[in-house]
Structure formats: structure tokens, C-alpha cells
């Protein structure tokens, strides 16, 4: 389960001339206290520890003071309004999600253009006029309530849906009568890292939650002892049936899903972000059946795909680092009886779905999508022809379906939704968005460079056709490199504006990600995490060597784990970059595990509780590697007050230390703290546009664009 999401918010860039034509910024004073910890005989000072308390009046005053300086500076930037106007105009286009059918009804989301949140629609036919089923924009005045999940009952009469307020990972679940549009009395709270899965008879649904946190600690308290429940319609949450918990494993989490035939409840058991998991199941045909521990060794990844009677299909990396499909008959679960259905290939098998008796395998060929279709026995049917270098997704549905829908997007073309006939394999466009951006004027290429240790690493580069390689192009280099998350081509309106401004966009596929499977991921974790930073630095050096740009025109950007990437690289090679935009980053590598779900990242990062891993963490922890008097790149740190994934204390402490260490004549190092927003998902569109305009204006000023 991916608990550390990839932030896809905009960018940054700058050169060392910002302070030269304006008065030096005066940063708010940040109090230091004498606090330190002993790590395996090494004492580490933590003078800004008090900023971890987001409820204290002193922290609130610090946030207000920092925002006054930051927004005061951003308001002076001459191109900000022009950029905001362009972003607003471009974003004002209709966006429709992939449709799906349930109980004779179709469901899909739609945003008319500038709505803060997309609206859920329903219709009896895709040719009929849809009606609004649920509008999150009506749930708050400022557009900060988002729809996080929704699942219709089997008969299409009821909708269970989850909402988040202010971008928090905490969800509330309610049930709506689709015919009347009215909510029932059912109301569930403290739901987190959960899906919604109905019983076939519509009597209720399965979901996961934590116990109610202590008062005032909902956004920081460590999340432990996840539980899987069944909620019976029309009853109070306090009466919900506990399906499964493990009081002996505080760090285990559970996700329950009912198979399409209604026979089984499949329970995916996860431990933080570890790629290895367990799988249990419960036979729903027998009312009081026990939970069966089908796969309990946590020796590999097992992603449940579907079942064919008693045979469960899984995508797994067991003896296959690039993944394969296997079948396990639960009536004969011994490993000798397991059957390989789709063997491992040279490409990474990134996802598998079934529809209409066919199995769609989505592969990554050097981080680009390729889709192959098989029958449920593993016999090849066809390879799909995709429109070019891009990313495909979808291919879901039911066994009786005759068609399926999928989306395809690239760096310069917004995602069109295609309708695929399962019998013939022919596709036709169902919806193509109309955006006032001419992607034909730009080109995308994929290059490969060698990292510090000689590893071959891919990178996508997007720019206007005909640019000169004279070292003077402003380049935005983006990366992530962690948690087996793959970066693939995709359209971004923020990046479209960057390209229009003459910028070059580069995206590197670093180790630690999932582009080439388990081995690629494992080469960038724990004691090998420095490989990720070496890859990113090597990408920057390649761009300079090939004269795409120079150190005074090069910016780096990343969010979440990518924020850590940016923080670590600007600390290690400050002279290599003109600007940095670390968003919602993990910056204190010695204490990340003490907050919310941070403990779940130990599988990638290791822990300061381990002596060897402590040494590795300390060597690159952004907070601990900033040095006084160093000229760091112009930096705009971004975070949000409701981020309970990577708590904002990471960015608070890093920014305070960065301002302390920045050379006297160095460029601005600022922190922008959004209110009523979280880790990125569900952020109101007006806030996204404002933040993007701030970032691009920051870059335009820094680079003299």
C-alpha cells in the first residue's frame, strides 16, 4: 500500500541574482532551545524541536510570521498576475473521469473547469443527460472538502462515499440514497487508509479505521492498531462488527474487498510501505466462518487481481522481480499446487485487471506504457496499440462486460478516455478534453545517462521544438525515487505553462522507484539510499554537460519523498542548482517515524533506532546536513497545515535551519504554508492555481525570464 504519495504540484527555479536587485529579506527570528538526543553514543542537537507542536501558540505565531514574509515577497513579483491569469484560463476546461456501470447505472466524475472539486454524476445511459449525484463543492464554503472514495451497492440504489476535510488522510463515510439524493443516518468517522466494499446483498460494507485519537492530536499522533470492520446499514458505528485486528502487531494494516462473485472477503495485510504483504480471506457463504491465513510468510508482494471460482489470481514478485501472474486454488493452497499464468517478461508488469473474461496486463517499457491482453488461463489474445509515448490506465469492469474504458496521456496531450471493444480489440475515443494548449509545438524524448556508479538511468525531456543547446535554457528537473513508485509520462497544466514560458522539463526515473521492478527499488533504499541522490545529481550534471542548461539555470523539484530528494541534493551539492522547491518533504530523517504513519516508511528509509541505519540517515538527512554560511539555491519550501502524512514540522524545522545557515548575500529561502490543505490529494483548485502562480513567478523573477 502506497502511504507516501507522489506530489504532482508544480515547480521552481532560480539563480543567485535575486538579492542583488532588491533589499535583503528579513526572516522571522526562530527561537532555539537546548534539546538533544543520544543516538548510539552520538548526541544530536534538535534546537527547533518546539516547532513539532502544531497546536502551540508559539508555533502558530511562527507560521503567521513566516507566511507574512513569504507572501509579502511573492506579491512583489511582476509576472505573478500574468501567470495566474494564464493558469486560470488553461484550467478552465471540462475534465471527465472514466465511467463505470453498477446496477444498471453509470457513474463518473466531471469538473466543468474551475470547480474546486470534481462532481460525481450518474446516468442510466452514457447517451443520456447525467444528473449530479454528489457535489463536494456544496459541502464547504472554501472548496476544501473532497470526495476521496465512493462505491455503489450491487443494485445501484445506494452509494457509500468518503470525504476528507482540509486535505487530511482522515475520512468520514456516509451513505446516500441514489434515487432521492438524500443521505441516510449512517455516519462513520476515524476512517483512514481504507476502501469501501459492499456485501452483494447490500446489507452493509467493509471498511478500515483506527481508534479515535486523543483530543488535539489527530494530525500528529502515531497511527497504530488498524482494524477491519463490517458496517450494517441503519446501525450506529459503535455497533459495527470487528472482522479482524492484530493486537500483537501495532504496525499491521488491513484492507478488505469482496470478490465480484460475492463469495469471499479478501484481506490484504500490509505493514507500512513494505512491498511484501500477507493475504487472508473469509468465506462469506458461511456466516460465521473464520479468517483463513492464506499467505502468511510476507516473503513477497501479492496483489489480488480476481478469482475464478476457488482460484485466486495474484500479481507477485515471488521469484520474479519484474512481476508475474500466478493462480492459487484456496482448496489446495500448498505451494506445490500454485500455477504460473503469465510469466515474467523483460518489462516491468505494473498492474493487472480483469474484465469480460480477459486479463489486461499493463507493462512499463523503460517507464512507458505497453498493454497486453490475455485470457484467464494466460493465453495471449493481443497487444494494444497505444497512441505514443505515454501512460495508459483503466481496463476495469465486470465479467459480463463487452467493453472497457481506459485513459491515455502524455507530457503534451491531456488524457483522452478510450472505449475498447473486448471482442475486436478496437478502440475509439469516448471523451477528449479541449485545452487551449498546442502540444504539437513541443517534443518529448527519452535519454539515458550513467549515474555515479555506472548504472544506466532513463530520463524524459520535454521542450519547445527547435531549442538551442547553448546552456541557457531554464530547466526544471523533477524526481521521486522511492517506495517502488514509478514516474511515467503524464499531462500537467502547470508544466504546460512552464513549457509555454520557454522552460524545459526533465523527469528522471531514479532508483528506489518501481520502473524496473523489485531490484531497481531495492537499489535505492536503506543503506543504499544515497544511490537515489547520486542518480538525481548525475541527471543534473548530464543536462549541463549536454548544454541543455547551466548551474545558474537549473532547478530541482519534488514532493513528499521527492521533497526529501530535493532537500538532500541541495544540501550535498548547493552549487549545482540555482533553485529548489521541496514540497511536503521528509526532512528530519531521525524522527520521521514518531508521527502519524511515518513509522511505515522504515522499509524504505530504515530507522535511527538501528545503529547502521542511523549513520546512513544522518549522512543525508536534509535537516542535519545544512551548514552555516553556505550559499544555498533560492528555495521555496511548500507545506500545508493539514498534512497528516508528512507532518509540516519537517518543513518547519528545515526552513528554520535553512534560514539560519543561508549565506548573508544568498538568495531567498522561504516557506509557504497553505491553510486547510494536506499532502496534495483533494486540494481545492483555487489553492492549486494560487500556489502554482507563486512558484512560477518566483522562478520568473529568479531567472529573469
Protein Blocks (a to p, Z undefined) as FASTA:
>chain_A
ZZbdcdfbdcddddfklmmmcccddddddddddddddeehiacddfklmmmmmmbmklmm
mmmmmmmmmmmmmmmpmklmmmmmmmmmmmmccdddddddeehiacddddfklambdcdd
ddfbfkbccddfbdfklmpfnopaccfbdcddfkopaccddddeehiabdcdddddfklo
pacfbdcehiahiaddddfklnaccddddddddehilmmpccehiadddddehiafklpc
cfbdcfklmkbccdddddfklmaccddddehjbfbdcdddddfkbmkbccddfblnopac
cddfbdehjaccdddfehianopaddddfklmcfklpccfbdcdfbdcfbdcdeehiacd
dddeehiacdddddfkopafbdcddfbdcddeejiacfkbcbdcdddddfklccdddddd
fklopacdfbdcdddbdfklpccdddddddfkopacdddddddehiacehpaccddddeh
pghiacdddddfklmmmmmnopacdddddehiamnojklmmmmgcjlmmmmmmmmmmmmm
mmmmnomacfklcccddehjlmmmmmmmmmmmmmlpfbdcdehiafblmlmmmgcjlmmm
mmmnopakbmklmmmmmmmomklmccehiacddddddddfklckbgcklmmmmmmmmmmm
pcfklccddddddehiafkgopafklmmmmmmmmmmmmmmmnoZZ
